[in-house]
Amino acid sequence: MAEKVKKIEVDRELCIGAASCIGVAPEAYELDEENIAIVKNGWEKLPDETLIASAESCPTKAIFVYGENNEQIYP
């Protein structure tokens, strides 16, 4: 992937707490008290491929990944 990941957001309305993102990238996500995924500090240290794979693993496509100039990479 040529695109550098600059930002990740979790849509709280879409997230169902499946935690598949945590299975792929436990260093990047955790579930909050409402069982909704949140992005952890330090996610930037992970390889872009892992971050994209974690977003792709979400069954509801609740994880949005952005690159340079804030363009959406996924979904």
C-alpha positions as CSV (number, residue, x, y, z in Angstrom):
1,M,0.0,0.0,0.0
2,A,1.4,3.3,-1.0
3,E,-0.9,5.4,1.1
4,K,0.3,6.4,4.6
5,V,-2.3,6.1,7.3
6,K,-2.6,9.5,9.2
7,K,-5.9,9.1,11.1
8,I,-8.3,6.4,12.3
9,E,-11.8,7.0,13.5
10,V,-14.4,4.6,14.9
11,D,-18.1,5.4,14.2
12,R,-19.8,4.8,17.5
13,E,-23.2,4.4,15.8
14,L,-21.9,1.5,13.6
15,C,-19.7,-0.3,16.1
16,I,-21.3,-3.4,17.6
17,G,-18.3,-4.4,19.8
18,A,-17.4,-7.4,17.8
19,A,-13.7,-6.7,18.7
20,S,-12.4,-8.1,15.5
21,C,-10.2,-5.0,15.2
22,I,-8.7,-5.9,18.6
23,G,-8.0,-9.4,17.3
24,V,-6.0,-8.0,14.4
25,A,-4.4,-4.9,16.1
26,P,-4.7,-5.1,19.9
27,E,-2.1,-2.3,20.2
28,A,-4.5,0.0,18.3
29,Y,-7.9,-0.6,19.8
30,E,-9.8,-1.4,23.0
31,L,-13.4,-1.5,24.1
32,D,-14.7,1.3,26.3
33,E,-17.3,0.9,29.1
34,E,-20.1,0.9,26.5
35,N,-18.4,-2.1,24.6
36,I,-17.5,0.2,21.7
37,A,-14.1,0.2,20.1
38,I,-11.9,3.2,20.7
39,V,-8.5,4.0,19.2
40,K,-5.7,3.8,21.6
41,N,-2.7,6.1,21.9
42,G,0.3,4.8,20.0
43,W,-1.6,3.3,17.1
44,E,0.6,5.2,14.7
45,K,3.5,2.8,15.5
46,L,1.8,-0.1,13.8
47,P,2.4,-0.9,10.1
48,D,-0.2,0.6,7.7
49,E,-1.0,-2.8,6.4
50,T,-2.0,-3.9,9.9
51,L,-4.2,-0.8,10.4
52,I,-6.0,-1.4,7.1
53,A,-6.5,-5.1,7.9
54,S,-8.0,-4.2,11.3
55,A,-10.4,-1.8,9.6
56,E,-11.3,-4.4,7.0
57,S,-12.0,-7.0,9.8
58,C,-14.8,-4.9,11.2
59,P,-18.1,-6.6,10.3
60,T,-20.0,-3.2,10.2
61,K,-17.3,-1.1,8.5
62,A,-17.3,1.1,11.6
63,I,-13.5,1.9,11.3
64,F,-12.6,4.8,8.9
65,V,-9.0,5.1,7.8
66,Y,-7.7,8.4,6.4
67,G,-4.4,9.2,4.6
68,E,-2.6,12.3,3.4
69,N,-4.8,15.4,2.9
70,N,-7.5,13.7,5.0
71,E,-8.7,11.5,2.1
72,Q,-10.5,8.4,3.1
73,I,-8.6,5.2,2.4
74,Y,-11.1,2.7,3.9
75,P,-14.0,1.9,3.6
